[in-house]
Amino acid sequence: MKGHILAMSMLKVLGQTALYNSYYHLKFPKIMPANFTISILYTCNSRCKTCNVWKKRVDNLTVEEYDKIFHSVGHDPYWITISGGEPFLRADIDEIAKVVYQRSSPGILNIPTNGLLTRRIPEKVEAIARSCPKQELVINLSLDGVGEEHDEIRGVKGNFKRSLETWAELKKLQKGLKNLTLGVHTVISVYNVKRIAEIEDYLVEHLEPNNFISEIAEERIELATIGTGITPLAEDYEQAVSHLQQKIRQSEFKGVARISQAFRYRYYNFVKQYMYDKRQIIPCKAGVASTHIAPDGNVWGCCIRAESLGNLRDHDYNFPKIWFNQKADAFRRSVKNKECHCPLANASYTNMLAHYPTLAAVGTDLLLNRYPKPYTQTKPNGDHEPS
């Protein structure tokens, strides 16, 4: 079931690649995003060193408002992420997921969590999985260390223990839910970058997730982390991610898992190159193929710039009215002109699917059963190659 749903979702976006590229270059034909992130609240019960989003206060959209929004969106999305804050702090998260599923039928629904709500999370995950049977439900548990190290980074004593209790219940659920995928997500920051190898080895061995993914800690307007210094040095990140790439090379993935790991491997190369060069490595389709809806109804082209293209409450909850307005056009021109750059994982995977050279490279890798060399600017003596 999982592989079939993921394969169909990838085929759907690949079939629309020409349309996204046409809209990116020619502004025609008008097309809706394939990748939606909806932050349903900023409230959080963690106090992470890498995120201050919990300090924000807004009037959150209701279930009824999400129903209107995704009625206007239609069936174009193939991947929808329900994020936060801690999304499971909303007691109605299962209702939100249900209306999104009924209105837009995404192939994949992704929900990250800190795992602190040991009773509510498994209950809501089961309710969502059963009410959305024809989509893959991906739950990513966020773990940035092992034991007290994780608790220190996340600012909650006993966090790691409670997260593992939640994980154990989710693993039990997975046995009876064919559409449930469980992953572990680690934010690589200055606080853990030099221990990523040990962290990943421990988590993969002891938790046995379907996926292990990582994202680099960034200073974002959305997360109120500008000026915090949480982003690791390029050379430290390079070494950490090269370990993750080596683990991918050593693993014997098959089928759809092999395809997803091939894209993940390329993504790590792109981010390493970005860390040194600070530029768009491949064209960014934020504002074309991907979008973000903030908890208060503001529509963003991406969460890094967090520039409102319009508020859905001011536009009768009609997403297309905002997506095709002048502000959105100006945002797309800015991104196309490379006035911004970032390594945001969620948008990057969509960018890769909409980038013909990357598709051709990944296809060649799969046919020849190989991985490319890990990107590096570090010489054996620790110096760096010129950019």
C-alpha positions as CSV (number, residue, x, y, z in Angstrom):
1,M,0.0,0.0,0.0
2,K,2.7,2.5,1.0
3,G,4.8,1.9,-2.0
4,H,1.8,2.1,-4.4
5,I,0.6,5.4,-2.9
6,L,4.0,7.0,-3.0
7,A,4.6,5.8,-6.6
8,M,1.3,7.2,-7.8
9,S,2.0,10.5,-6.0
10,M,5.4,10.8,-7.7
11,L,3.9,10.0,-11.1
12,K,1.3,12.6,-10.6
13,V,3.8,15.4,-10.0
14,L,6.1,14.2,-12.7
15,G,3.2,14.3,-15.1
16,Q,2.7,18.0,-14.2
17,T,6.4,18.9,-14.4
18,A,6.1,20.4,-17.9
19,L,3.2,22.6,-16.6
20,Y,5.1,23.9,-13.6
21,N,8.1,24.7,-15.8
22,S,5.9,26.4,-18.3
23,Y,4.2,28.5,-15.6
24,Y,7.7,29.3,-14.1
25,H,9.0,30.6,-17.4
26,L,5.9,31.9,-19.2
27,K,3.2,32.4,-16.5
28,F,1.0,30.0,-18.5
29,P,-1.0,27.8,-18.0
30,K,-2.1,28.8,-14.5
31,I,-1.6,25.8,-12.2
32,M,-2.0,25.2,-8.5
33,P,0.8,24.0,-6.3
34,A,1.5,20.3,-5.8
35,N,3.1,20.7,-2.4
36,F,1.2,22.4,0.5
37,T,2.4,23.0,4.0
38,I,-0.3,24.2,6.4
39,S,0.8,25.3,9.9
40,I,-2.3,24.9,12.0
41,L,-0.9,26.7,15.1
42,Y,2.3,28.2,16.5
43,T,1.7,26.9,20.0
44,C,4.2,24.3,21.1
45,N,5.1,22.4,24.3
46,S,8.8,22.2,23.4
47,R,11.3,25.0,24.0
48,C,13.8,24.1,21.4
49,K,17.1,26.0,21.1
50,T,16.6,25.9,17.3
51,C,13.0,27.4,17.2
52,N,11.1,30.2,18.9
53,V,7.8,29.7,17.0
54,W,6.0,29.1,20.4
55,K,6.3,32.8,21.2
56,K,3.9,33.7,18.4
57,R,0.2,34.3,19.0
58,V,-2.4,34.4,16.2
59,D,-6.1,33.6,15.6
60,N,-5.9,30.1,14.2
61,L,-8.0,29.0,11.2
62,T,-10.9,26.7,12.2
63,V,-11.9,23.3,10.7
64,E,-14.7,25.0,8.8
65,E,-12.3,27.6,7.3
66,Y,-9.9,24.8,6.2
67,D,-12.9,23.1,4.6
68,K,-13.6,26.2,2.5
69,I,-9.9,26.7,1.6
70,F,-9.3,23.2,0.3
71,H,-12.7,23.2,-1.5
72,S,-11.2,26.1,-3.5
73,V,-7.8,24.3,-3.9
74,G,-9.3,21.2,-5.4
75,H,-7.4,18.0,-6.2
76,D,-4.0,19.4,-7.4
77,P,-1.9,18.8,-4.3
78,Y,0.0,15.5,-4.1
79,W,1.8,16.2,-0.8
80,I,0.3,18.1,2.1
81,T,2.2,18.7,5.4
82,I,0.3,19.6,8.6
83,S,2.8,21.4,10.7
84,G,3.1,23.7,13.7
85,G,4.2,24.5,16.5
86,E,3.2,21.0,17.8
87,P,0.3,20.1,15.5
88,F,-1.1,17.5,17.9
89,L,-1.8,20.2,20.5
90,R,-4.9,20.9,18.4
91,A,-7.6,18.5,19.5
92,D,-9.3,18.8,16.1
93,I,-6.2,17.8,14.1
94,D,-8.0,14.7,12.9
95,E,-11.0,16.8,11.7
96,I,-8.6,19.1,9.8
97,A,-6.9,16.1,8.2
98,K,-10.3,14.7,7.2
99,V,-11.6,17.8,5.4
100,V,-8.2,18.2,3.6
101,Y,-8.5,14.6,2.5
102,Q,-12.1,14.9,1.4
103,R,-11.6,18.1,-0.5
104,S,-8.1,17.5,-2.1
105,S,-7.3,13.8,-1.9
106,P,-3.5,14.2,-1.5
107,G,-1.5,11.1,-2.0
108,I,0.7,11.9,1.0
109,L,-0.2,13.6,4.3
110,N,2.9,14.3,6.4
111,I,2.8,15.3,10.1
112,P,5.9,16.1,12.2
113,T,5.6,15.8,16.0
114,N,7.8,16.1,19.1
115,G,6.1,13.1,20.6
116,L,5.3,14.6,24.0
117,L,1.6,13.9,23.9
118,T,1.9,10.2,24.6
119,R,-1.8,9.4,24.7
120,R,-3.3,11.9,22.2
121,I,-0.8,11.3,19.3
122,P,-1.5,7.6,18.9
123,E,-5.3,8.2,19.2
124,K,-5.3,11.0,16.6
125,V,-2.9,9.1,14.2
126,E,-5.2,6.1,14.2
127,A,-8.3,8.3,13.6
128,I,-6.6,10.1,10.7
129,A,-5.3,6.9,9.1
130,R,-8.7,5.3,9.3
131,S,-10.6,8.3,7.9
132,C,-8.1,8.8,5.1
133,P,-7.6,5.3,3.8
134,K,-6.4,6.1,0.3
135,Q,-3.5,8.3,1.3
136,E,-0.1,7.6,2.9
137,L,0.0,9.1,6.4
138,V,3.6,9.9,7.3
139,I,4.3,10.6,10.9
140,N,7.8,12.0,11.5
141,L,9.1,12.0,15.1
142,S,11.5,14.8,15.8
143,L,14.6,13.6,17.7
144,D,17.7,15.8,17.8
145,G,19.9,13.6,20.1
146,V,19.8,10.6,22.4
147,G,18.7,10.8,26.0
148,E,19.6,13.9,27.9
149,E,21.2,15.5,24.8
150,H,17.8,15.6,23.1
151,D,16.1,16.9,26.2
152,E,18.7,19.7,26.5
153,I,18.2,20.8,22.8
154,R,14.5,20.5,23.0
155,G,14.2,22.3,26.4
156,V,12.0,19.7,28.1
157,K,13.2,17.3,30.8
158,G,12.1,13.7,30.0
159,N,11.3,14.5,26.4
160,F,13.3,11.6,24.9
161,K,11.7,9.1,27.2
162,R,8.2,10.3,26.4
163,S,8.9,10.4,22.7
164,L,10.0,6.8,22.8
165,E,6.8,5.8,24.6
166,T,4.8,7.5,21.8
167,W,6.9,5.8,19.2
168,A,6.2,2.4,20.8
169,E,2.5,3.0,20.6
170,L,2.8,4.2,17.0
171,K,4.7,1.0,16.0
172,K,1.9,-1.1,17.5
173,L,-0.6,0.9,15.4
174,Q,1.4,0.4,12.3
175,K,0.9,-3.3,12.3
176,G,-2.8,-2.8,11.6
177,L,-2.7,0.3,9.5
178,K,-1.3,-0.3,6.0
179,N,-1.3,3.4,5.1
180,L,0.9,4.5,8.1
181,T,4.6,5.3,7.6
182,L,6.8,6.1,10.6
183,G,9.9,8.3,10.2
184,V,12.5,9.9,12.4
185,H,13.5,13.5,11.7
186,T,16.6,15.2,13.0
187,V,17.4,18.9,12.8
188,I,21.2,19.4,12.3
189,S,22.3,22.4,14.3
190,V,25.4,23.8,16.0
191,Y,24.2,21.8,19.1
192,N,24.5,18.3,17.5
193,V,26.3,18.5,14.2
194,K,29.4,16.8,15.4
195,R,27.4,13.8,16.8
196,I,25.1,13.2,13.9
197,A,26.8,9.9,13.0
198,E,26.2,8.5,16.5
199,I,22.7,9.9,16.7
200,E,21.6,8.5,13.4
201,D,23.2,5.1,14.1
202,Y,21.4,4.8,17.5
203,L,18.0,6.0,16.3
204,V,18.0,3.8,13.2
205,E,19.1,0.7,15.1
206,H,16.8,1.1,18.1
207,L,13.7,2.6,16.6
208,E,13.8,0.9,13.1
209,P,12.0,3.8,11.3
210,N,10.8,3.4,7.8
211,N,12.7,6.6,7.0
212,F,15.4,8.7,8.6
213,I,15.5,12.3,7.4
214,S,17.4,15.4,8.4
215,E,17.1,19.1,7.8
216,I,19.6,21.8,8.6
217,A,18.7,24.4,11.3
218,E,18.1,27.7,9.6
219,E,17.5,31.2,10.8
220,R,14.0,31.9,9.7
221,I,11.5,34.7,10.1
222,E,8.8,32.1,10.6
223,L,10.6,30.5,13.5
224,A,11.7,33.8,15.0
225,T,15.3,32.6,14.9
226,I,17.0,35.4,13.0
227,G,20.4,36.2,14.6
228,T,20.5,33.1,16.9
229,G,23.5,31.4,15.3
230,I,21.9,28.0,15.1
231,T,23.2,27.0,11.7
232,P,26.3,24.8,11.7
233,L,29.5,25.6,9.9
234,A,29.6,24.4,6.3
235,E,32.5,22.0,6.9
236,D,30.9,20.5,10.0
237,Y,27.6,20.0,8.1
238,E,29.5,18.4,5.2
239,Q,31.1,15.8,7.4
240,A,27.8,15.0,9.2
241,V,25.8,14.6,6.0
242,S,28.5,12.6,4.2
243,H,28.0,10.0,6.9
244,L,24.3,9.9,6.1
245,Q,25.1,9.5,2.4
246,Q,27.5,6.7,3.2
247,K,24.7,4.9,5.1
248,I,22.4,5.3,2.0
249,R,25.2,3.8,-0.2
250,Q,25.6,0.8,2.1
251,S,21.9,0.1,2.4
252,E,20.0,-2.2,0.0
253,F,16.9,-0.3,-0.9
254,K,14.6,-1.6,-3.5
255,G,11.6,-0.3,-5.5
256,V,10.1,3.0,-4.4
257,A,12.4,3.2,-1.4
258,R,15.4,3.1,-3.7
259,I,13.9,6.0,-5.7
260,S,13.2,8.2,-2.7
261,Q,16.7,7.5,-1.3
262,A,18.3,8.5,-4.6
263,F,16.5,11.9,-4.4
264,R,17.5,12.2,-0.7
265,Y,21.2,11.5,-1.6
266,R,21.1,14.3,-4.2
267,Y,19.4,16.7,-1.8
268,Y,22.2,16.3,0.7
269,N,24.7,17.1,-2.1
270,F,22.7,20.2,-3.0
271,V,22.6,21.5,0.6
272,K,26.3,20.9,1.1
273,Q,27.0,23.0,-2.1
274,Y,24.5,25.6,-0.9
275,M,26.3,25.9,2.5
276,Y,29.5,26.9,0.7
277,D,28.1,29.0,-2.2
278,K,25.0,30.5,-0.7
279,R,23.0,30.5,-4.0
280,Q,20.2,28.6,-5.6
281,I,21.8,25.3,-6.7
282,I,18.8,24.3,-8.9
283,P,15.9,26.6,-9.9
284,C,13.5,27.1,-7.0
285,K,9.8,26.6,-7.8
286,A,8.5,28.1,-4.5
287,G,5.5,30.1,-5.4
288,V,4.8,27.8,-8.4
289,A,4.9,24.2,-7.2
290,S,4.9,24.7,-3.4
291,T,3.2,27.0,-0.9
292,H,2.7,27.5,2.8
293,I,-0.5,28.6,4.6
294,A,0.2,30.2,8.0
295,P,-2.1,29.5,11.0
296,D,-3.9,32.9,10.6
297,G,-4.7,32.4,6.9
298,N,-1.7,34.2,5.4
299,V,-0.5,32.6,2.2
300,W,3.2,32.5,1.7
301,G,5.2,31.4,-1.4
302,C,7.6,29.8,1.2
303,C,8.1,29.9,4.9
304,I,11.7,31.2,4.7
305,R,10.7,34.6,3.3
306,A,7.3,34.4,5.0
307,E,5.9,37.2,2.9
308,S,2.1,37.3,2.8
309,L,0.7,37.2,-0.7
310,G,-2.8,37.8,0.9
311,N,-4.9,36.5,3.7
312,L,-7.5,33.9,3.0
313,R,-10.0,35.4,5.4
314,D,-9.9,38.6,3.3
315,H,-10.5,36.7,0.1
316,D,-13.5,34.5,0.9
317,Y,-11.2,31.6,1.6
318,N,-10.5,31.4,-2.1
319,F,-6.9,30.2,-2.5
320,P,-6.7,30.8,-6.3
321,K,-7.6,34.5,-5.8
322,I,-4.4,34.9,-3.9
323,W,-2.2,32.5,-5.8
324,F,-2.8,34.3,-9.1
325,N,-2.7,37.9,-7.8
326,Q,0.0,40.6,-8.4
327,K,1.8,40.0,-5.1
328,A,2.2,36.3,-6.0
329,D,3.5,37.2,-9.5
330,A,6.0,39.6,-7.9
331,F,7.2,36.9,-5.5
332,R,7.6,34.4,-8.3
333,R,9.7,36.9,-10.3
334,S,11.9,37.5,-7.3
335,V,12.5,33.8,-6.8
336,K,13.1,33.2,-10.5
337,N,15.7,36.1,-10.5
338,K,17.5,34.3,-7.6
339,E,17.0,37.1,-5.1
340,C,16.8,34.5,-2.4
341,H,18.3,31.1,-1.7
342,C,17.8,28.5,1.0
343,P,18.1,24.7,1.6
344,L,14.5,24.2,2.8
345,A,13.9,20.4,2.5
346,N,10.2,20.4,1.8
347,A,10.4,22.7,-1.2
348,S,13.7,21.2,-2.4
349,Y,12.2,17.8,-3.1
350,T,9.5,19.4,-5.2
351,N,12.2,21.5,-7.0
352,M,14.1,18.3,-7.8
353,L,11.0,16.6,-9.3
354,A,10.4,19.7,-11.4
355,H,14.1,19.9,-12.6
356,Y,14.8,17.9,-15.8
357,P,18.6,17.6,-15.3
358,T,18.1,16.2,-11.7
359,L,15.4,13.8,-13.0
360,A,17.8,12.6,-15.7
361,A,20.7,12.2,-13.3
362,V,18.6,10.2,-10.7
363,G,17.2,8.1,-13.5
364,T,20.7,7.3,-14.7
365,D,21.8,6.4,-11.2
366,L,18.9,4.0,-10.8
367,L,19.5,2.3,-14.1
368,L,23.2,1.9,-13.4
369,N,22.6,1.0,-9.7
370,R,25.0,3.7,-8.4
371,Y,25.2,6.9,-6.4
372,P,27.2,9.9,-7.4
373,K,30.2,11.1,-5.4
374,P,29.3,13.0,-2.2
375,Y,29.8,16.7,-2.8
376,T,32.8,18.1,-1.0
377,Q,34.9,21.2,-0.7
378,T,37.0,19.8,2.1
379,K,40.5,18.6,1.2
380,P,42.1,15.8,3.2
381,N,44.1,18.3,5.3
382,G,41.0,20.1,6.3
383,D,41.4,23.0,3.9
384,H,38.7,23.9,1.4
385,E,38.4,23.9,-2.3
386,P,37.5,27.2,-3.9
387,S,33.8,27.7,-4.6
